[in-house]
Amino acid sequence: MPRLQIMDTTIRDGQQSLWATRMQIGDMLPILPKMDRVGYWAIEAWGGATFDSCLRFLDENPWERLRAIKANTPNTPLAMLSRGQNLVGYKHYSKEIVHRFIHAAHRNGIEVFRVFDALNDIRNVVDNAEAIKECGGLFEGAISYTISPVHTLDSYLEYGQQLKDLGADTIAIKDMAGMLTPYRAERMVKAFNEEIGLPVHIHCHYVGGMAPANILKAAEAGVAIADTAHAPLAFGNSHPAVEMIVAALKESRYDTDLDLDLLFEISEYWEEMRKRGHYKRGVSSLMHMQVYSHQVPGGMMSNLVSQLEVQKAVDRLPEVMAEIPKVRAEVGYPPLVTPMSQIVGTQAVFNVLTGKRWSVISKEMKDYVCGYYGKAPGHMDKEIVAKVAGDSEILDPSIAPGTLVTTTYDECAAEIGDLAQSEEDVLMYALFPNEARTYLSKHRVSEKVDFMLEQESSATKEDDYVDINQIRELVRVAEESGVGEIVVEEEGVRIAVRMPGQGAPAAAPAAPQAQATPAPAAPAPAAEAPASDRPANWKPVVAPMVGTYYEAPAPGEPPFVKVGDEVAAGETLCIVEAMKLMNEIAAEEMGTVREVCLSDATPVEYGTVLFYVEPHDPAPGTSEN
């Protein structure tokens, strides 16, 4: 029996599970050379939520992060998590984008690709598998483990065989919710070894505390690899501590052979970093323990708490927890893993907060119910399907959802234009257009400023004070206005910003009083007229959540409604983006839109008035349902 091998999850799933993916690259780099000496089977370093979190919260380039990690771990394979056709996003991408992304990840340092689909729909894994085999990476097919009437050992074995047929090198049992139990883990590993014959990799979140026992029983059953994290980023919603597992297996035939003293040295670093950042430890509460009844993953639970905090409704958590199993059953028992955990959890939040079940439905939930995420594991409630789908077309089950996405790389490259200077930049835009454009705009301006400062440095005295932020703002203004040069003089210091490729104007404008144009503020809600100025029968439509108001389905498309439009009950009025989902706000009754209260892309609070609609009186002899 070979020794149990270990994959470290500290800098990806560990920090994603406990620290909301806020670990910066500077926090990792000092300890990576020491982690490279451990002898891990792999270090999970990338993928999952780390990609978009770099852009959304950390002002980091995820590709540069990957290259920096690889430069500091030359002796250890790096692993990433791919969500199948979703890659590292929350929707399906085209085959071309999938292939290009996988190839780019491999050439930037990824060797092990763990690929899962939230619905265990093999069609959503095919493109990843093809690309991984093409570029020479290791393809680890992952099974999303859950408990339901339709998830059985036979169904998992069937899916494992499908992954093997696609060329999987290893099979991962992905227990993202911490619901696996020791003797079930033992049975699954034995069955996979006997019937599938590929090395089995066990991935168990700690949550209710079963994970260490799961690994021990899995090791006895012949599992090849197990996931752990260093103690300061272990336990709770994360994974078992590597120190615990290594110590437990000492002097057994499953001995990992890892240096426990070196592991503790590494953990001392992470503990100091945890204290400096005021990050919490992973702990299991009674609610975590109850995962065996409510089946809500720990990471999903943390997200629910965050959502309810934003909505100022944390006291409603028990109601939401009770609602989640109901929603899950109604839509065919999807495993609660990204993106299905967000889709199901958010629907439960809406059902509770609005007091009207299924009155607010996200675009993502509608797409799932209509089949655009893949095949639901079980049967859906017909009444719910009718209510959610409405007039939308239900996808023919014989059609693979990914084949409907036809966005090309060239189209994305044309849209982002000169902001993208590499294939990685274009792929970043293809996956997260808004976040990538914001990041690239900011950093391309910074690069131009740095270049111009180098060129002009000899003309500026050492004791002259130059406001770099002001220069950056001037560059932005010059880019947007299309002028060749902007000059500002302040307190005797002359700042001339000339755009690359632009010649100097015939005469530089003298502008001793000029000030840098301030950045445009976020659009503010349109001023509401006093209540007395509106007819009493105009009814407000309010935001059911905190989020961002969007007037149209996508940028550049016409708005859903405008003043004077007649709308039917259930017709979409706008979208409020919240919790990474696009939530369609519908008219409650037939009427005429009398006022649109907000500008596009406006942040909204719970209860913000979005529209005023004048209801239509029912025709004589009829009644409204």
LOVO-928960 format. One record per residue (C-alpha): residue number from 1; x, y, z. Coordinates in nm, 3 decimals. Layout:
% LOVO-928960
SITE   nr     east    north       up
SITE  NUM        X        Y        Z
...
This chain:
% LOVO-928960
SITE   nr     east    north       up
SITE    1    0.000    0.000    0.000
SITE    2    0.167    0.330   -0.108
SITE    3    0.186    0.617    0.136
SITE    4   -0.102    0.862    0.148
SITE    5   -0.017    1.169   -0.057
SITE    6   -0.130    1.518    0.045
SITE    7   -0.252    1.814   -0.157
SITE    8   -0.229    2.143    0.031
SITE    9   -0.531    2.376   -0.002
SITE   10   -0.413    2.659    0.224
SITE   11   -0.373    2.933   -0.036
SITE   12   -0.686    2.845   -0.238
SITE   13   -0.971    2.657   -0.074
SITE   14   -0.849    2.716    0.280
SITE   15   -0.848    3.093    0.253
SITE   16   -1.159    3.089    0.032
SITE   17   -1.349    2.890    0.296
SITE   18   -1.238    3.091    0.599
SITE   19   -1.119    3.433    0.485
SITE   20   -1.355    3.507    0.196
SITE   21   -1.067    3.480   -0.054
SITE   22   -0.905    3.801    0.067
SITE   23   -0.549    3.668    0.097
SITE   24   -0.312    3.886   -0.106
SITE   25   -0.018    3.760   -0.305
SITE   26    0.220    3.944   -0.073
SITE   27    0.091    3.733    0.215
SITE   28    0.184    3.412    0.034
SITE   29    0.520    3.477   -0.125
SITE   30    0.745    3.471    0.183
SITE   31    0.642    3.119    0.286
SITE   32    0.605    2.954   -0.055
SITE   33    0.970    2.840   -0.089
SITE   34    0.936    2.656    0.242
SITE   35    0.605    2.500    0.132
SITE   36    0.781    2.391   -0.186
SITE   37    1.016    2.178    0.027
SITE   38    0.739    1.977    0.196
SITE   39    0.681    1.722   -0.076
SITE   40    0.312    1.774   -0.139
SITE   41    0.149    1.586   -0.427
SITE   42    0.036    1.933   -0.534
SITE   43   -0.043    2.278   -0.396
SITE   44   -0.390    2.399   -0.487
SITE   45   -0.311    2.757   -0.574
SITE   46   -0.565    2.893   -0.820
SITE   47   -0.916    2.872   -0.958
SITE   48   -1.245    2.870   -0.775
SITE   49   -1.326    3.216   -0.644
SITE   50   -0.965    3.334   -0.633
SITE   51   -0.977    3.457   -0.993
SITE   52   -1.261    3.707   -0.969
SITE   53   -1.172    3.802   -0.609
SITE   54   -0.835    3.926   -0.733
SITE   55   -1.017    4.166   -0.962
SITE   56   -1.314    4.254   -0.740
SITE   57   -1.143    4.304   -0.406
SITE   58   -0.763    4.282   -0.419
SITE   59   -0.665    4.493   -0.721
SITE   60   -0.448    4.206   -0.840
SITE   61   -0.403    4.042   -1.178
SITE   62   -0.492    3.672   -1.129
SITE   63   -0.252    3.568   -1.403
SITE   64    0.036    3.756   -1.245
SITE   65   -0.054    3.595   -0.913
SITE   66   -0.030    3.249   -1.070
SITE   67    0.308    3.324   -1.229
SITE   68    0.443    3.457   -0.899
SITE   69    0.330    3.148   -0.710
SITE   70    0.486    2.917   -0.967
SITE   71    0.814    3.107   -0.958
SITE   72    0.833    3.038   -0.585
SITE   73    0.728    2.671   -0.600
SITE   74    0.936    2.527   -0.886
SITE   75    0.946    2.175   -0.739
SITE   76    0.576    2.124   -0.659
SITE   77    0.292    2.085   -0.910
SITE   78    0.027    2.355   -0.886
SITE   79   -0.341    2.264   -0.900
SITE   80   -0.650    2.466   -0.987
SITE   81   -1.025    2.415   -0.954
SITE   82   -1.237    2.455   -1.267
SITE   83   -1.617    2.463   -1.256
SITE   84   -1.644    2.278   -1.583
SITE   85   -1.811    2.483   -1.856
SITE   86   -1.817    2.773   -1.606
SITE   87   -1.436    2.766   -1.568
SITE   88   -1.383    3.012   -1.278
SITE   89   -1.701    3.208   -1.346
SITE   90   -2.070    3.165   -1.280
SITE   91   -2.206    3.093   -1.627
SITE   92   -2.120    2.879   -1.928
SITE   93   -1.848    2.989   -2.169
SITE   94   -1.792    2.881   -2.527
SITE   95   -1.573    2.590   -2.626
SITE   96   -1.312    2.825   -2.772
SITE   97   -1.290    3.029   -2.451
SITE   98   -1.267    2.711   -2.242
SITE   99   -0.985    2.571   -2.455
SITE  100   -0.789    2.895   -2.460
SITE  101   -0.830    2.942   -2.085
SITE  102   -0.709    2.590   -1.999
SITE  103   -0.408    2.623   -2.229
SITE  104   -0.323    2.965   -2.080
SITE  105   -0.353    2.831   -1.724
SITE  106   -0.118    2.544   -1.811
SITE  107    0.151    2.760   -1.969
SITE  108    0.135    2.997   -1.670
SITE  109    0.201    2.719   -1.419
SITE  110   -0.099    2.488   -1.361
SITE  111   -0.030    2.117   -1.395
SITE  112   -0.326    1.958   -1.212
SITE  113   -0.680    2.054   -1.323
SITE  114   -0.958    1.944   -1.091
SITE  115   -1.280    1.978   -1.291
SITE  116   -1.629    1.946   -1.146
SITE  117   -1.980    2.022   -1.260
SITE  118   -2.235    2.135   -1.004
SITE  119   -2.495    1.895   -1.149
SITE  120   -2.257    1.607   -1.230
SITE  121   -2.360    1.658   -1.593
SITE  122   -2.076    1.508   -1.796
SITE  123   -2.158    1.731   -2.096
SITE  124   -2.031    2.030   -1.897
SITE  125   -1.690    1.866   -1.849
SITE  126   -1.613    1.758   -2.206
SITE  127   -1.449    2.080   -2.326
SITE  128   -1.227    2.105   -2.017
SITE  129   -1.118    1.743   -2.058
SITE  130   -1.027    1.788   -2.423
SITE  131   -0.825    2.101   -2.353
SITE  132   -0.641    1.949   -2.056
SITE  133   -0.538    1.643   -2.254
SITE  134   -0.425    1.864   -2.545
SITE  135   -0.195    2.078   -2.330
SITE  136   -0.053    1.787   -2.130
SITE  137   -0.204    1.865   -1.790
SITE  138   -0.330    1.614   -1.537
SITE  139   -0.708    1.582   -1.559
SITE  140   -0.873    1.512   -1.225
SITE  141   -1.244    1.450   -1.267
SITE  142   -1.438    1.549   -0.957
SITE  143   -1.771    1.413   -0.836
SITE  144   -1.989    1.663   -0.649
SITE  145   -2.096    1.460   -0.345
SITE  146   -2.429    1.522   -0.180
SITE  147   -2.717    1.334   -0.017
SITE  148   -3.060    1.310   -0.176
SITE  149   -3.308    1.049   -0.295
SITE  150   -3.145    1.056   -0.640
SITE  151   -2.777    1.050   -0.539
SITE  152   -2.663    0.691   -0.482
SITE  153   -2.339    0.497   -0.492
SITE  154   -2.443    0.355   -0.828
SITE  155   -2.506    0.704   -0.969
SITE  156   -2.162    0.817   -0.851
SITE  157   -1.994    0.512   -1.003
SITE  158   -2.173    0.575   -1.332
SITE  159   -2.047    0.934   -1.335
SITE  160   -1.696    0.819   -1.240
SITE  161   -1.693    0.587   -1.541
SITE  162   -1.799    0.875   -1.765
SITE  163   -1.507    1.081   -1.632
SITE  164   -1.269    0.791   -1.696
SITE  165   -1.400    0.763   -2.051
SITE  166   -1.313    1.131   -2.102
SITE  167   -0.953    1.056   -2.006
SITE  168   -0.946    1.140   -1.635
SITE  169   -0.614    1.057   -1.467
SITE  170   -0.757    1.064   -1.115
SITE  171   -1.105    1.079   -0.958
SITE  172   -1.186    1.321   -0.675
SITE  173   -1.471    1.269   -0.430
SITE  174   -1.558    1.633   -0.370
SITE  175   -1.739    1.661   -0.035
SITE  176   -1.783    2.038   -0.046
SITE  177   -2.055    2.040    0.222
SITE  178   -1.884    1.819    0.479
SITE  179   -2.167    1.564    0.462
SITE  180   -1.955    1.254    0.396
SITE  181   -1.927    1.009    0.686
SITE  182   -1.639    0.768    0.758
SITE  183   -1.795    0.435    0.665
SITE  184   -1.961    0.583    0.358
SITE  185   -1.620    0.722    0.255
SITE  186   -1.470    0.375    0.299
SITE  187   -1.740    0.212    0.085
SITE  188   -1.706    0.474   -0.190
SITE  189   -1.326    0.447   -0.211
SITE  190   -1.337    0.066   -0.223
SITE  191   -1.604    0.072   -0.493
SITE  192   -1.416    0.325   -0.705
SITE  193   -1.091    0.132   -0.675
SITE  194   -1.261   -0.192   -0.775
SITE  195   -1.488   -0.066   -1.054
SITE  196   -1.317    0.246   -1.194
SITE  197   -0.953    0.168   -1.122
SITE  198   -0.815    0.522   -1.117
SITE  199   -0.635    0.679   -0.817
SITE  200   -0.894    0.827   -0.583
SITE  201   -0.850    1.171   -0.425
SITE  202   -1.065    1.263   -0.124
SITE  203   -1.168    1.624   -0.061
SITE  204   -1.363    1.675    0.263
SITE  205   -1.449    2.005    0.425
SITE  206   -1.429    1.988    0.803
SITE  207   -1.763    2.161    0.883
SITE  208   -1.925    1.918    1.131
SITE  209   -1.599    1.744    1.222
SITE  210   -1.613    1.418    1.027
SITE  211   -1.337    1.497    0.778
SITE  212   -1.034    1.360    0.970
SITE  213   -1.213    1.029    1.031
SITE  214   -1.318    1.024    0.664
SITE  215   -0.954    1.052    0.557
SITE  216   -0.843    0.776    0.795
SITE  217   -1.110    0.533    0.675
SITE  218   -1.046    0.634    0.312
SITE  219   -0.673    0.566    0.362
SITE  220   -0.753    0.219    0.495
SITE  221   -0.973    0.163    0.187
SITE  222   -0.691    0.260   -0.050
SITE  223   -0.739    0.629   -0.125
SITE  224   -0.435    0.778   -0.297
SITE  225   -0.451    1.149   -0.210
SITE  226   -0.620    1.364    0.056
SITE  227   -0.672    1.739    0.086
SITE  228   -0.560    1.928    0.397
SITE  229   -0.470    2.282    0.501
SITE  230   -0.221    2.425    0.749
SITE  231   -0.372    2.451    1.097
SITE  232   -0.432    2.832    1.102
SITE  233   -0.646    2.794    0.789
SITE  234   -0.801    2.457    0.875
SITE  235   -1.116    2.336    1.052
SITE  236   -1.456    2.505    1.040
SITE  237   -1.558    2.552    0.676
SITE  238   -1.208    2.458    0.561
SITE  239   -1.024    2.123    0.561
SITE  240   -0.858    1.908    0.828
SITE  241   -0.519    2.030    0.945
SITE  242   -0.227    1.871    0.766
SITE  243   -0.039    1.845    1.096
SITE  244   -0.326    1.641    1.242
SITE  245   -0.339    1.395    0.951
SITE  246    0.038    1.355    0.925
SITE  247    0.068    1.288    1.299
SITE  248   -0.228    1.047    1.297
SITE  249   -0.074    0.832    1.024
SITE  250    0.279    0.818    1.168
SITE  251    0.413    0.464    1.207
SITE  252    0.127    0.323    0.999
SITE  253    0.149    0.175    0.652
SITE  254   -0.025    0.493    0.530
SITE  255    0.247    0.722    0.673
SITE  256    0.269    1.036    0.461
SITE  257    0.644    1.068    0.520
SITE  258    0.609    1.445    0.555
SITE  259    0.830    1.638    0.798
SITE  260    0.604    1.741    1.086
SITE  261    0.857    1.996    1.218
SITE  262    0.869    2.170    0.879
SITE  263    0.489    2.172    0.867
SITE  264    0.473    2.342    1.206
SITE  265    0.729    2.602    1.094
SITE  266    0.506    2.685    0.800
SITE  267    0.199    2.702    1.025
SITE  268    0.375    2.944    1.259
SITE  269    0.408    3.180    0.963
SITE  270    0.039    3.146    0.877
SITE  271   -0.059    3.196    1.241
SITE  272    0.132    3.524    1.258
SITE  273   -0.026    3.634    0.932
SITE  274   -0.369    3.539    1.065
SITE  275   -0.314    3.755    1.373
SITE  276   -0.187    4.051    1.172
SITE  277   -0.488    4.036    0.945
SITE  278   -0.732    3.980    1.233
SITE  279   -0.869    3.675    1.055
SITE  280   -1.086    3.427    1.241
SITE  281   -0.995    3.067    1.308
SITE  282   -1.199    2.787    1.161
SITE  283   -1.443    2.663    1.425
SITE  284   -1.748    2.439    1.411
SITE  285   -2.071    2.559    1.570
SITE  286   -2.389    2.368    1.644
SITE  287   -2.525    2.493    1.311
SITE  288   -2.218    2.348    1.137
SITE  289   -2.281    2.016    1.310
SITE  290   -2.638    2.020    1.185
SITE  291   -2.511    1.993    0.827
SITE  292   -2.607    1.626    0.850
SITE  293   -2.972    1.736    0.866
SITE  294   -2.991    2.075    0.686
SITE  295   -2.721    1.978    0.429
SITE  296   -2.603    2.340    0.385
SITE  297   -2.227    2.363    0.312
SITE  298   -2.022    2.569    0.554
SITE  299   -1.904    2.810    0.284
SITE  300   -2.261    2.856    0.168
SITE  301   -2.366    2.922    0.527
SITE  302   -2.103    3.195    0.561
SITE  303   -2.229    3.350    0.238
SITE  304   -2.588    3.340    0.363
SITE  305   -2.489    3.518    0.682
SITE  306   -2.309    3.786    0.476
SITE  307   -2.613    3.827    0.251
SITE  308   -2.847    3.864    0.547
SITE  309   -2.611    4.111    0.717
SITE  310   -2.623    4.331    0.407
SITE  311   -3.002    4.305    0.404
SITE  312   -3.008    4.380    0.780
SITE  313   -3.191    4.052    0.839
SITE  314   -2.948    3.820    1.019
SITE  315   -3.228    3.727    1.260
SITE  316   -3.402    3.552    0.966
SITE  317   -3.121    3.295    0.924
SITE  318   -3.316    3.007    1.087
SITE  319   -3.603    3.068    0.845
SITE  320   -3.363    3.069    0.550
SITE  321   -3.200    2.747    0.669
SITE  322   -3.542    2.583    0.683
SITE  323   -3.630    2.716    0.337
SITE  324   -3.318    2.588    0.158
SITE  325   -3.409    2.215    0.162
SITE  326   -3.758    2.303    0.033
SITE  327   -3.618    2.502   -0.260
SITE  328   -3.360    2.233   -0.334
SITE  329   -3.625    1.960   -0.348
SITE  330   -3.852    2.172   -0.568
SITE  331   -3.579    2.215   -0.830
SITE  332   -3.455    1.857   -0.850
SITE  333   -3.199    1.820   -0.568
SITE  334   -2.894    1.994   -0.721
SITE  335   -2.573    1.951   -0.518
SITE  336   -2.512    2.268   -0.318
SITE  337   -2.184    2.370   -0.475
SITE  338   -2.095    2.679   -0.681
SITE  339   -2.292    2.804   -0.865
SITE  340   -2.594    2.601   -0.747
SITE  341   -2.530    2.686   -0.382
SITE  342   -2.559    3.058   -0.466
SITE  343   -2.863    3.006   -0.686
SITE  344   -3.056    2.792   -0.438
SITE  345   -2.943    2.987   -0.130
SITE  346   -3.029    3.323   -0.279
SITE  347   -3.373    3.198   -0.381
SITE  348   -3.432    3.086   -0.023
SITE  349   -3.330    3.432    0.101
SITE  350   -3.572    3.599   -0.140
SITE  351   -3.854    3.363   -0.044
SITE  352   -3.809    3.449    0.323
SITE  353   -3.743    3.824    0.296
SITE  354   -4.024    3.899    0.053
SITE  355   -4.274    3.681    0.235
SITE  356   -4.393    3.555   -0.106
SITE  357   -4.226    3.235   -0.220
SITE  358   -4.090    3.253   -0.575
SITE  359   -4.202    3.614   -0.626
SITE  360   -3.846    3.730   -0.700
SITE  361   -3.647    3.496   -0.922
SITE  362   -3.289    3.542   -1.038
SITE  363   -3.200    3.508   -1.404
SITE  364   -2.966    3.228   -1.301
SITE  365   -3.246    3.032   -1.134
SITE  366   -3.462    3.076   -1.442
SITE  367   -3.178    2.955   -1.664
SITE  368   -3.122    2.652   -1.440
SITE  369   -3.489    2.556   -1.435
SITE  370   -3.502    2.595   -1.814
SITE  371   -3.206    2.358   -1.852
SITE  372   -2.932    2.603   -1.947
SITE  373   -2.697    2.491   -1.668
SITE  374   -2.743    2.123   -1.743
SITE  375   -2.970    1.835   -1.648
SITE  376   -3.122    1.848   -1.301
SITE  377   -3.039    1.535   -1.098
SITE  378   -3.404    1.474   -1.004
SITE  379   -3.753    1.575   -1.108
SITE  380   -3.860    1.934   -1.055
SITE  381   -4.192    2.049   -0.915
SITE  382   -4.410    2.119   -1.221
SITE  383   -4.582    2.419   -1.063
SITE  384   -4.248    2.578   -0.974
SITE  385   -4.116    2.514   -1.327
SITE  386   -4.423    2.682   -1.477
SITE  387   -4.392    2.980   -1.245
SITE  388   -4.018    3.027   -1.291
SITE  389   -3.996    2.957   -1.663
SITE  390   -4.306    3.152   -1.763
SITE  391   -4.295    3.198   -2.139
SITE  392   -3.924    3.110   -2.160
SITE  393   -3.825    2.812   -2.371
SITE  394   -3.727    2.491   -2.191
SITE  395   -3.407    2.356   -2.343
SITE  396   -3.431    2.022   -2.518
SITE  397   -3.249    1.774   -2.285
SITE  398   -3.060    1.633   -2.584
SITE  399   -2.881    1.967   -2.636
SITE  400   -2.565    2.029   -2.435
SITE  401   -2.599    2.379   -2.282
SITE  402   -2.239    2.471   -2.356
SITE  403   -2.295    2.434   -2.730
SITE  404   -2.537    2.728   -2.721
SITE  405   -2.263    2.969   -2.614
SITE  406   -2.091    3.091   -2.929
SITE  407   -1.892    3.393   -2.808
SITE  408   -1.556    3.393   -2.983
SITE  409   -1.218    3.505   -2.863
SITE  410   -1.195    3.756   -3.147
SITE  411   -1.526    3.913   -3.043
SITE  412   -1.398    3.958   -2.688
SITE  413   -1.068    4.098   -2.814
SITE  414   -1.251    4.353   -3.028
SITE  415   -1.470    4.462   -2.738
SITE  416   -1.186    4.519   -2.491
SITE  417   -0.961    4.672   -2.759
SITE  418   -0.626    4.822   -2.672
SITE  419   -0.678    4.774   -2.300
SITE  420   -0.586    4.410   -2.354
SITE  421   -0.218    4.353   -2.424
SITE  422   -0.211    3.974   -2.404
SITE  423   -0.428    3.667   -2.452
SITE  424   -0.461    3.647   -2.074
SITE  425   -0.605    4.000   -2.067
SITE  426   -0.867    3.908   -2.327
SITE  427   -0.960    3.589   -2.139
SITE  428   -0.992    3.790   -1.818
SITE  429   -1.238    4.016   -2.001
SITE  430   -1.424    3.720   -2.156
SITE  431   -1.495    3.580   -1.808
SITE  432   -1.553    3.900   -1.610
SITE  433   -1.611    4.192   -1.849
SITE  434   -1.690    4.468   -1.599
SITE  435   -1.425    4.375   -1.346
SITE  436   -1.157    4.322   -1.610
SITE  437   -1.231    4.650   -1.787
SITE  438   -1.211    4.839   -1.456
SITE  439   -0.884    4.669   -1.361
SITE  440   -0.719    4.706   -1.700
SITE  441   -0.828    5.069   -1.738
SITE  442   -0.676    5.158   -1.405
SITE  443   -0.351    4.975   -1.461
SITE  444   -0.300    5.076   -1.822
SITE  445   -0.331    5.439   -1.709
SITE  446   -0.077    5.370   -1.435
SITE  447    0.165    5.225   -1.690
SITE  448    0.128    5.534   -1.912
SITE  449    0.186    5.761   -1.614
SITE  450    0.498    5.569   -1.513
SITE  451    0.630    5.594   -1.869
SITE  452    0.562    5.965   -1.896
SITE  453    0.719    6.037   -1.558
SITE  454    1.035    5.861   -1.672
SITE  455    1.038    6.065   -1.993
SITE  456    0.975    6.397   -1.819
SITE  457    1.176    6.341   -1.500
SITE  458    1.473    6.549   -1.616
SITE  459    1.246    6.852   -1.658
SITE  460    1.123    6.844   -1.298
SITE  461    1.336    6.964   -1.010
SITE  462    1.388    6.717   -0.725
SITE  463    1.208    6.944   -0.478
SITE  464    0.901    6.990   -0.699
SITE  465    0.593    6.817   -0.561
SITE  466    0.386    6.632   -0.820
SITE  467    0.050    6.477   -0.728
SITE  468    0.060    6.140   -0.902
SITE  469   -0.311    6.084   -0.851
SITE  470   -0.375    6.415   -1.028
SITE  471   -0.164    6.303   -1.322
SITE  472   -0.351    5.974   -1.343
SITE  473   -0.676    6.165   -1.349
SITE  474   -0.546    6.387   -1.627
SITE  475   -0.452    6.082   -1.831
SITE  476   -0.804    5.948   -1.787
SITE  477   -0.955    6.278   -1.899
SITE  478   -0.723    6.295   -2.200
SITE  479   -0.814    5.942   -2.303
SITE  480   -1.187    6.003   -2.274
SITE  481   -1.182    6.341   -2.450
SITE  482   -0.945    6.235   -2.726
SITE  483   -0.720    6.543   -2.689
SITE  484   -0.348    6.518   -2.740
SITE  485   -0.229    6.709   -2.434
SITE  486   -0.361    6.856   -2.112
SITE  487   -0.157    7.111   -1.915
SITE  488   -0.208    7.213   -1.552
SITE  489   -0.003    7.470   -1.363
SITE  490   -0.032    7.490   -0.988
SITE  491    0.194    7.674   -0.744
SITE  492    0.463    7.711   -1.005
SITE  493    0.468    7.348   -1.110
SITE  494    0.369    7.280   -1.470
SITE  495    0.227    6.935   -1.545
SITE  496    0.190    6.848   -1.913
SITE  497    0.020    6.517   -1.995
SITE  498    0.072    6.418   -2.357
SITE  499   -0.087    6.093   -2.472
SITE  500    0.141    5.837   -2.639
SITE  501    0.131    5.870   -3.016
SITE  502   -0.001    6.227   -3.002
SITE  503    0.206    6.519   -3.118
SITE  504    0.219    6.840   -2.921
SITE  505   -0.053    7.089   -3.012
SITE  506    0.043    7.398   -3.208
SITE  507    0.023    7.609   -2.897
SITE  508    0.005    7.466   -2.551
SITE  509   -0.288    7.623   -2.368
SITE  510   -0.194    7.840   -2.078
SITE  511   -0.412    7.730   -1.794
SITE  512   -0.270    7.853   -1.465
SITE  513   -0.608    7.818   -1.297
SITE  514   -0.700    7.482   -1.445
SITE  515   -0.786    7.201   -1.213
SITE  516   -0.796    6.832   -1.289
SITE  517   -1.143    6.721   -1.382
SITE  518   -1.280    6.506   -1.101
SITE  519   -1.379    6.149   -1.175
SITE  520   -1.750    6.114   -1.238
SITE  521   -1.933    6.012   -0.925
SITE  522   -2.141    5.698   -0.915
SITE  523   -2.482    5.774   -1.059
SITE  524   -2.717    5.893   -0.790
SITE  525   -3.081    5.801   -0.767
SITE  526   -3.306    6.043   -0.948
SITE  527   -3.456    6.292   -0.710
SITE  528   -3.801    6.182   -0.609
SITE  529   -4.082    6.430   -0.631
SITE  530   -4.269    6.501   -0.310
SITE  531   -4.533    6.239   -0.241
SITE  532   -4.805    6.500   -0.289
SITE  533   -4.698    6.552   -0.650
SITE  534   -4.789    6.193   -0.743
SITE  535   -5.140    6.060   -0.783
SITE  536   -5.248    5.843   -0.493
SITE  537   -5.301    5.542   -0.717
SITE  538   -4.937    5.525   -0.835
SITE  539   -4.781    5.225   -0.661
SITE  540   -4.408    5.209   -0.584
SITE  541   -4.198    4.911   -0.691
SITE  542   -3.916    4.878   -0.440
SITE  543   -3.584    4.691   -0.430
SITE  544   -3.628    4.367   -0.233
SITE  545   -3.257    4.357   -0.157
SITE  546   -2.935    4.558   -0.143
SITE  547   -2.763    4.555   -0.480
SITE  548   -2.712    4.742   -0.807
SITE  549   -2.999    4.851   -1.034
SITE  550   -2.970    4.776   -1.407
SITE  551   -3.231    4.903   -1.652
SITE  552   -3.148    4.661   -1.936
SITE  553   -3.065    4.291   -1.980
SITE  554   -2.710    4.379   -2.086
SITE  555   -2.500    4.690   -2.164
SITE  556   -2.603    4.852   -2.491
SITE  557   -2.942    4.684   -2.501
SITE  558   -3.269    4.882   -2.466
SITE  559   -3.418    4.908   -2.117
SITE  560   -3.681    4.662   -2.005
SITE  561   -3.934    4.943   -1.965
SITE  562   -3.964    5.318   -2.003
SITE  563   -4.217    5.575   -1.887
SITE  564   -4.553    5.518   -2.054
SITE  565   -4.503    5.145   -2.117
SITE  566   -4.787    4.914   -2.028
SITE  567   -4.672    4.607   -1.837
SITE  568   -4.838    4.278   -1.753
SITE  569   -4.827    4.108   -1.415
SITE  570   -4.500    3.917   -1.393
SITE  571   -4.327    4.119   -1.666
SITE  572   -3.963    4.209   -1.592
SITE  573   -3.911    4.575   -1.505
SITE  574   -3.538    4.574   -1.428
SITE  575   -3.255    4.371   -1.278
SITE  576   -3.103    4.415   -0.934
SITE  577   -2.764    4.246   -0.918
SITE  578   -2.694    4.107   -0.574
SITE  579   -2.484    3.820   -0.441
SITE  580   -2.329    3.775   -0.790
SITE  581   -2.672    3.694   -0.935
SITE  582   -2.890    3.895   -1.173
SITE  583   -3.230    3.915   -1.004
SITE  584   -3.525    4.009   -1.222
SITE  585   -3.774    4.245   -1.057
SITE  586   -4.121    4.187   -1.199
SITE  587   -4.444    4.386   -1.201
SITE  588   -4.689    4.256   -0.944
SITE  589   -4.994    4.357   -1.150
SITE  590   -5.093    4.499   -1.484
SITE  591   -5.036    4.872   -1.519
SITE  592   -4.856    5.163   -1.681
SITE  593   -4.505    5.273   -1.588
SITE  594   -4.539    5.633   -1.474
SITE  595   -4.192    5.702   -1.336
SITE  596   -3.844    5.546   -1.357
SITE  597   -3.671    5.661   -1.040
SITE  598   -3.307    5.561   -1.097
SITE  599   -3.024    5.590   -1.343
SITE  600   -2.861    5.274   -1.479
SITE  601   -2.600    5.102   -1.259
SITE  602   -2.716    5.278   -0.942
SITE  603   -2.648    5.113   -0.605
SITE  604   -2.973    5.052   -0.416
SITE  605   -3.064    4.976   -0.058
SITE  606   -3.338    4.748    0.061
SITE  607   -3.668    4.931    0.000
SITE  608   -3.534    5.183   -0.252
SITE  609   -3.814    5.290   -0.488
SITE  610   -3.733    5.178   -0.843
SITE  611   -4.050    5.267   -1.032
SITE  612   -4.399    5.403   -0.989
SITE  613   -4.665    5.202   -1.172
SITE  614   -5.028    5.301   -1.215
SITE  615   -5.235    4.983   -1.190
SITE  616   -5.508    4.920   -1.444
SITE  617   -5.855    4.877   -1.308
SITE  618   -5.993    4.531   -1.387
SITE  619   -6.254    4.522   -1.662
SITE  620   -6.615    4.512   -1.542
SITE  621   -6.728    4.164   -1.456
SITE  622   -6.374    4.031   -1.403
SITE  623   -6.158    3.977   -1.100
SITE  624   -5.784    3.983   -1.050
SITE  625   -5.615    3.668   -0.924
